[in-house]
């Protein structure tokens, strides 16, 4: 981290200590592991016994289950998860994708994922998406005897600005989204209701790609789009979603923030990228305080606050860089007073390219053990204060 970023974080920490204490720390925070192919930990050579005792949940990626992972690869692994008391989660709520049902009837590593952008997102898409995703996840539901948590992956954005996964640098693309946040929230609730009718045990968390949103009138990381807020101001959007879910009787369990380390520190540079000139240099913004502000809002609403703790730079560089920078992010967030209820160590990047064994430094499972140790140390430190 450069000196400027370090000084900025020190100043932010001083301000937070005075003005923004996080409300009501988690009594026993959870640690979850996310990866495209977590079922590969079922290979005895991975040897992740220590990590399996350290984590509370595993998250799968929906399209890997739908198209790529043979059902038999899930059965024994999910049985082992249940034996250890590990919960099963999955990403969901892909309202802006058009699935290809005949291709996920017999998933295999050779099956291509050829889903396409939905050109019009309109009323009824919530229930339709839920029914399609139940079919996509049928093998996991059977193997795990049910899913515990569905992380709705950017649901508001997908309904307002469909197709952003394709890498464009403007909030609006060729496809047509819903007109406002209100109707988008209605579709999210319909999605949840359809799932709950068939699987009453499922809990839901709303995941946000937080750097892509403005906050309280301030810019998004990209500093472009209307008022520099790219997808808009996330605060009124998430507050409406939380309130309406409670009113409808399908409350969210939590809100999950995806905000990689380099975006939390302002280190990620837009220079030399395809992004347009920002209205304000993201390096001049204190990003950690807004994450902590959202943590306070979520917990004040009685929900769990979840933080994905990883490093985009590390994920593009090496197993060692991913592990070290992810741990640095964990420590930084703790120093600023952050106390998530659920930590997600998520390895969606090129690295780490090794899941185990957990005795080998810089594998994903070894980093999970290190995470668990540091979280426990922080809890013990809090208890003595």
PyMOL commands that set and color helices and strands:
alter all, ss='L'
color gray80, all
select helices_A, chain A and resi 3-19+38-42+44-46+49-54+62-68+71-83+101-103+125-136+138-144+155-160+164-166+181-198+210-212+226-228+234-248+261-264+282-284+288-300+312-317+319-335+364-383
alter helices_A, ss='H'
color red, helices_A
select strands_A, chain A and resi 30-35+57-60+87-92+97-98+116-117+149-153+203-209+254-258+304-308+342-347
alter strands_A, ss='S'
color yellow, strands_A
deselect
rebuild
show_as cartoon
